Amino acid sequence: MAENTTHFGFNQVPFEEKVQRVAEVFDSVATRYDLMNDMMSCGIHRLWKRFTVQLSGARQGNKVLDLAGGTGDLAMKFVRIVGNKGQVVLADINAAMLEVGRERLFNQGILVDYAQVNAENLPFADNSFDIITMAFGLRNVTDKEAALRSILRILKPGGRALILEFSELKIRPLKPLYDLYSFKVLPLLGKLMVKDADSYRYLAESIRMHPNQETFLDMMQRTGFERCDYHNLSGGIVAVHRGYKL
């Protein structure tokens, strides 16, 4: 990797350019993000997110930050758990995604706090949250280790972070089919549903560029998280990594 560049899908771009290009992707897909997620995963993404919430061990009174929270799937679940004595903050770097999430939750009578933030430099005080989640957002972050350090800083002692992200498929005979689906079917769906094949081609490429399960586990441990583990879901298509601040 050249100095001062990073990957945007399979391409190399300057650090500052990646932020803008990722923003353009999510500006394009925001209004149909939920529909596309359902189509791409046959609805299974809802089970992955439910498992992540269960794994968090959230309970009444907890303070929860949902980073890259998009349209509010996880925030919606956490609100019901933490109750009136707790707090849920739905956060995203992308204003269009955050607005879709705000409207969706408001229409269902669900009240949370909102914040437009960059995960690499979170504007919250040290030791603020019991739980921080990030679902399908970290692979779009330019400096992943900076984001992990920022998350660790604002976790309370005893708090935990859960990162739900696409990972490395472990069922080898299925890899050719998975590649066909990722690089042919997904862009076609993007073209048909949101008239944007390029954004979904990027999403498929970004999955392949994200660290696999063991590499990301090591990254969390190097950052300072303790008692780290991960759970493969759907054969490793996605994984939930968990780490604690002790």
C-alpha positions in Angstrom: 0.0 0.0 0.0 1.4 3.4 -1.0 2.0 5.9 1.8 -1.1 8.1 2.5 -3.4 5.9 0.5 -5.9 3.2 1.5 -8.2 0.9 -0.3 -11.6 1.8 -1.6 -12.9 -1.6 -2.7 -10.1 -3.0 -4.8 -8.7 0.4 -5.7 -6.1 2.5 -3.9 -7.2 6.1 -3.1 -5.8 8.9 -0.9 -7.0 8.7 2.7 -9.1 11.9 2.5 -10.8 10.8 -0.8 -12.1 7.5 0.7 -14.2 9.4 3.3 -15.9 11.3 0.5 -16.4 8.3 -1.8 -17.9 6.2 1.0 -20.2 9.1 1.8 -21.4 9.1 -1.9 -22.1 5.4 -1.7 -24.4 5.7 1.3 -26.0 8.9 0.0 -27.0 6.9 -3.0 -28.4 3.8 -1.2 -29.8 5.4 2.0 -33.5 5.5 1.0 -33.6 1.8 0.0 -31.0 0.5 2.3 -33.3 -1.7 4.3 -35.0 -3.2 1.2 -31.6 -4.0 -0.3 -30.4 -5.6 2.9 -33.4 -7.8 2.9 -33.0 -8.8 -0.7 -29.2 -9.3 -0.5 -29.4 -11.5 2.6 -32.9 -13.0 2.2 -33.7 -11.3 5.5 -31.0 -13.2 7.4 -29.3 -9.9 8.4 -32.1 -9.4 10.9 -31.1 -12.7 12.7 -27.4 -11.6 12.7 -28.3 -8.4 14.3 -30.6 -10.1 16.9 -27.7 -12.4 17.8 -25.4 -9.4 18.3 -27.9 -7.7 20.7 -28.2 -11.0 22.6 -24.5 -11.4 22.8 -24.1 -7.9 24.2 -25.7 -8.9 27.5 -27.6 -5.6 27.5 -29.9 -5.0 30.5 -32.1 -2.3 31.9 -30.4 1.0 32.6 -27.5 0.4 30.2 -26.1 3.2 28.1 -25.6 2.0 24.5 -24.0 3.6 21.5 -24.8 2.1 18.1 -22.2 3.3 15.6 -22.8 3.2 11.9 -26.4 2.6 13.1 -27.9 3.5 9.8 -31.6 2.9 9.8 -31.8 1.9 13.4 -32.2 -1.9 13.5 -30.0 -2.4 16.5 -31.0 0.8 18.3 -34.6 -0.3 18.0 -33.8 -3.5 19.8 -31.7 -1.9 22.5 -34.4 0.7 23.4 -36.7 -2.1 24.4 -34.1 -3.7 26.6 -32.5 -0.7 28.4 -35.9 0.9 29.3 -36.5 4.4 30.6 -33.5 4.3 32.9 -31.1 3.6 30.0 -30.0 5.5 27.0 -29.5 4.6 23.3 -27.5 6.8 21.0 -27.9 6.1 17.2 -24.8 7.4 15.5 -23.6 7.5 11.9 -21.1 9.5 9.9 -23.5 9.8 7.0 -26.3 12.4 7.3 -28.6 10.7 4.8 -28.5 7.4 6.6 -29.0 9.1 10.0 -32.0 10.9 8.7 -33.6 7.7 7.3 -33.0 6.1 10.7 -34.5 9.1 12.6 -37.6 9.1 10.4 -38.1 5.3 10.7 -37.8 5.3 14.5 -39.9 8.4 15.0 -42.7 6.8 12.9 -42.7 3.9 15.2 -42.8 6.1 18.3 -39.3 5.1 19.4 -37.2 7.9 21.0 -33.4 7.7 21.0 -30.6 10.3 20.8 -28.8 10.9 17.5 -25.2 11.9 16.7 -23.4 12.4 13.4 -19.9 11.2 14.2 -16.7 9.9 12.8 -15.8 6.6 14.5 -12.1 7.4 14.3 -12.6 10.4 16.7 -15.7 10.0 18.8 -16.9 13.2 20.5 -17.9 11.5 23.8 -16.3 11.6 27.2 -14.1 8.8 28.5 -15.9 5.9 30.1 -19.4 6.9 28.8 -21.0 3.7 27.5 -21.7 0.2 28.8 -22.1 -1.2 25.3 -20.9 0.0 21.8 -22.0 -1.8 18.7 -21.0 -1.4 15.1 -22.9 -3.4 12.4 -21.5 -3.5 8.9 -19.7 -0.2 9.2 -16.1 -0.8 10.3 -15.0 -2.0 6.9 -15.9 1.4 5.5 -13.7 3.2 8.1 -10.3 4.5 6.8 -8.3 3.8 9.9 -9.9 0.9 11.7 -7.4 0.8 14.6 -8.1 4.5 15.3 -11.8 3.7 15.5 -11.1 0.8 17.9 -9.0 3.0 20.1 -11.7 5.6 20.1 -14.4 3.0 21.0 -12.2 1.6 23.8 -11.7 5.1 25.3 -15.4 5.9 25.7 -16.3 2.4 27.0 -16.9 2.2 30.7 -14.7 -0.3 32.6 -16.4 -3.6 32.2 -18.1 -2.4 29.1 -17.9 -4.3 25.8 -17.8 -3.6 22.1 -19.4 -5.8 19.5 -18.4 -5.5 15.9 -20.8 -7.3 13.4 -19.1 -7.4 10.0 -18.8 -9.5 6.9 -15.8 -11.8 7.2 -14.2 -14.9 5.5 -16.5 -17.7 4.3 -15.2 -20.9 5.9 -17.2 -23.4 3.7 -14.7 -23.7 0.8 -17.0 -25.5 -1.7 -19.4 -22.5 -1.5 -16.8 -19.9 -2.3 -17.2 -19.9 -6.1 -21.0 -19.4 -5.7 -20.4 -16.7 -3.1 -18.0 -14.9 -5.4 -20.5 -15.1 -8.3 -23.3 -13.7 -6.1 -21.1 -10.9 -4.7 -19.6 -9.7 -7.9 -22.4 -10.4 -10.4 -25.7 -10.6 -8.6 -25.2 -7.7 -6.1 -24.3 -5.1 -8.7 -27.2 -6.2 -10.8 -29.6 -5.8 -7.8 -28.1 -2.4 -7.2 -28.7 -1.4 -10.8 -32.3 -2.6 -10.8 -33.3 -1.4 -7.3 -31.4 1.9 -6.9 -30.0 2.5 -10.4 -26.5 2.2 -8.9 -24.4 -0.9 -9.7 -21.1 0.8 -8.7 -22.1 1.3 -5.1 -22.9 -2.4 -4.6 -19.8 -3.5 -6.5 -17.8 -1.4 -4.0 -19.7 -3.0 -1.1 -18.8 -6.5 -2.4 -15.1 -5.5 -2.9 -15.0 -3.9 0.6 -16.0 -7.2 2.1 -13.1 -8.9 0.6 -10.7 -6.3 1.8 -11.8 -6.4 5.4 -9.6 -8.4 7.8 -10.6 -12.0 8.3 -11.7 -13.4 11.7 -8.3 -14.1 13.2 -6.7 -11.0 11.8 -9.4 -8.7 13.2 -9.3 -10.5 16.6 -5.6 -9.7 16.8 -6.3 -6.1 15.8 -8.8 -5.8 18.7 -6.3 -7.3 21.2 -3.5 -5.0 20.0 -5.8 -2.0 20.5 -6.2 -3.0 24.1 -9.5 -4.9 24.3 -9.5 -7.9 26.7 -11.3 -11.2 26.7 -11.8 -11.0 22.9 -13.7 -13.6 21.0 -15.7 -14.0 17.9 -18.7 -16.0 16.6 -19.0 -17.1 13.0 -22.5 -16.8 11.5 -23.8 -18.4 8.3 -20.5 -20.2 7.8 -18.3 -17.2 8.4 -20.0 -14.9 5.8 -20.3 -12.6 8.8 -18.7 -12.7 12.3 -19.4 -10.9 15.5 -16.3 -9.9 17.4 -16.6 -9.0 21.0 -14.1 -7.3 23.3 -14.1 -5.9 26.8 -12.6 -2.9 28.6 -11.3 -4.1 31.9 
